[in-house]
Amino acid sequence: MNLKSNKLYLRIIRYVLLILIVISIVYGILRGEVQIVLRNAVNICLDCIGIG
């Protein structure tokens, strides 16, 4: 493989990964995972300062 095709291969991999990441984020949002993560984060923070 020469340098030009190697760069093209890396660029394709980056775009495929970016698309998969965006799809995963949107899927998580649609499933309501945002509320679960936020609730867990609040509980952990409150535990750390001794309120929870």
C-alpha positions in Angstrom: 0.0 0.0 0.0 1.3 3.4 -0.8 0.9 6.5 1.3 -2.0 7.9 -0.6 -4.2 4.7 -0.3 -3.2 4.4 3.3 -4.5 7.9 4.1 -7.7 7.2 2.2 -8.1 4.0 4.2 -7.7 5.9 7.5 -10.1 8.6 6.4 -12.7 6.0 5.6 -12.3 4.3 9.0 -12.6 7.7 10.8 -15.8 8.5 9.0 -17.3 5.1 9.6 -16.5 5.3 13.3 -17.9 8.8 13.5 -21.2 7.7 11.9 -21.4 4.7 14.3 -20.8 6.9 17.3 -23.5 9.4 16.2 -25.9 6.5 15.6 -25.2 5.1 19.1 -25.7 8.5 20.8 -29.0 9.1 19.0 -30.1 5.5 19.9 -29.3 6.1 23.5 -31.2 9.4 23.6 -34.2 7.8 22.0 -34.2 5.0 24.6 -34.2 7.5 27.4 -30.7 6.7 28.7 -30.0 10.4 29.3 -32.3 10.5 32.3 -30.8 7.3 33.7 -27.3 8.6 33.4 -28.2 12.0 34.9 -30.0 10.4 37.8 -27.0 8.1 38.5 -24.6 11.1 38.3 -26.7 13.1 40.8 -26.8 10.2 43.2 -23.0 9.7 43.0 -22.4 13.5 43.6 -24.8 13.6 46.5 -23.1 10.5 48.0 -19.7 12.2 47.7 -20.7 15.3 49.6 -22.7 13.3 52.2 -26.2 14.3 51.4 -27.4 11.2 49.6 
